Amino acid sequence: MTLDDKVSILDLKARDPQNRRYNLEMQMVATASLTPRLLYY
C-alpha cells in the first residue's frame, strides 16, 4: 500500500435527525473525476 493507491481516505454514510442521508468523503487529492462523482451522489 502506498499513498497514491487510493485518493479518498474516509467514506462515511450518515443520517440526520430529519432522516436525510449523506455520503461524506474526504479526498487527499483533487482529481478531474471528482466533480462528476459529486454530482452523481
C-alpha positions in Angstrom: 0.0 0.0 0.0 1.2 3.5 -0.9 -0.2 7.0 -0.5 -1.2 7.1 -4.2 -3.2 3.8 -4.1 -6.5 5.5 -3.2 -7.3 9.2 -3.2 -10.3 9.0 -0.8 -9.2 8.4 2.8 -12.6 8.4 4.5 -16.0 7.4 3.4 -19.0 7.8 5.8 -22.7 7.3 5.4 -24.7 9.4 7.8 -28.3 10.3 8.6 -29.5 13.5 10.2 -32.5 13.9 12.6 -34.8 14.6 9.7 -33.8 11.2 8.3 -31.8 12.7 5.3 -28.9 10.6 4.1 -25.4 11.9 3.5 -22.4 10.3 1.9 -19.2 12.0 3.2 -15.9 11.5 1.5 -12.5 13.1 2.4 -10.1 13.4 -0.5 -6.3 13.6 -0.4 -6.0 14.8 -4.0 -8.5 16.7 -6.2 -8.9 14.8 -9.4 -10.7 15.5 -12.7 -13.3 12.9 -11.8 -14.3 14.5 -8.5 -17.0 16.9 -9.9 -18.9 14.2 -11.8 -18.8 11.9 -8.8 -20.1 14.6 -6.5 -22.9 15.3 -8.9 -23.7 11.6 -9.1 -24.0 11.3 -5.3 
